Amino acid sequence: MIFEVKPVDGGGQTVIVNDTFRLRVPERTREGSMAFVGDGNRLQRTDPTAMPLFDDDICTVNTDPKTGEIREVPNS
């Protein structure tokens, strides 16, 4: 809270008191997402320089290109 006290012109010992309230709302801490720059400067979630864990012919996963969601789980 801030108080401002100003004398009144020609008022002798008369003053005007104004108050100001300022509310500071704390911001929520936002966590970032990790992404890698791949071919054509496109962002992707997997590291393009990392070695794959499985061969493509062993584990082929059908994913939605927009969301990255797995459409069907491969047979084990």
N, C-alpha and C positions, 0 to 999 in steps of 0.2 A: 504494500500500500504506500502511495506517495502523497504527501501533503504539500500544498503550495499555499503560502501565506503572502498576501500582497496588501500594502497599505491603501486605504481609500483616499483618493485625491481630495484634499481639504477636509478630511475627516478626523484630523487630530490623531487620536489613538485607536481609531477604528480600522479594522483589517477585514479582508475577505479571505476565507479559508476554502480552498478547493481540494478535493481528494480524487485520486485516480487509483483504480484497481487494475492490476495486470495479472492475468492468469497464464501461467506457463504449463502447458500440458506436456508430460514426458512423451517422447517419441518411442515407438516400439523398435527394438533392435531387430533388424532384418538380416537374415543369413543369405549369403550369396550362393549361387549354384556353380559347380565346377563344370567347365566345358573345355573341349580341345578344338583347335583349328585344324580342319582336315582339307581335303582336296577342294580347290576352288574357293578357299577361304570360308568354308561353311563350318558352322559350329556343330559339334557332335559330342555325345556323352562318353564315348569310348576313345581311348588314346590310339590315334592312328599309327604311332610308332611302336606300340606294344605288340608282343607276340601273342597270337590267339591261343586260348587254352585248349581248344578242340579243333580238329580239322573240319572244314566246311562240309565234307561229305558225311561226317559222323553226326554232327549236331546242326541241323538246319532248322532255324526257327522262323516262322512266318510272323512278322511284326507289322503293325500299322505304322506307316511312315510319318503320319502326323503326330501321333501320341507316343509311339514306341512301345505300345502295349502288345503283348504276345497274343496272337489270335488262336493258336493251337499249340499244344505241348507235344514235342516229338516223342515217339515211342522209345522206351529205354531198353 
